[in-house]
Amino acid sequence: MEYSDNPTKFEISRKAEVLLNALLAENGIQEVLENSRFKLHVITARCKHLTKSERSLPLSAGLVGSAVGNLLQRKHLKRFYQRVVFSASHDLHIADPHAIPTQQIELSRYNVFDSLLASGSIPHVLEGVEDIDGAPAGMYRDGGIIDYHFDLAFPNQQGLVLYPHFFNQPLPGWFDKMRQRKPHQTSYDKVVML
């Protein structure tokens, strides 16, 4: 896939849609929904206030507000975002030590594509995804804003959570890169990180 010399977030977003369509191909959505062994859970951030804007200045102001709130205490992210988890099964139970509101939505053939697209929608790089089917109305962006490497526990979870990642030291959220906040050790009791 090729981009222009100075791609806009519009261009990058359209290319992301093409890539995701190719990845899911004919049966991809059905395979995601019907896999009996692996259950997909897509974590997104439903944006509030200025963070839901696609205009550069308001979005930047919202992100700065998020970063400042997070520097004070991680729980302040709930003023800017709600965690929305699109799940292929209802057996995922999340315990957040910071009490950021979480809503779980059932994955369906009507929202797999948009939830996956939203989960990679980094502000200022890709457009957010608006009004995902079956979920509360609003703007959805990359769940890493809240849960970059996760600081969540999975009580009553059978088995293990497989978490392949490119970084060996987990940070709870995207804004925690600035202060190197560490997750609770109990958040990784049932996680295998590769």
Summary of the structure (lengths in Angstrom):
residues: 194
radius of gyration: 16.6
end to end distance: 27.9
largest distance: 49.5
contacts: 572
relative contact order: 0.16
helix: 36%
strand: 17%
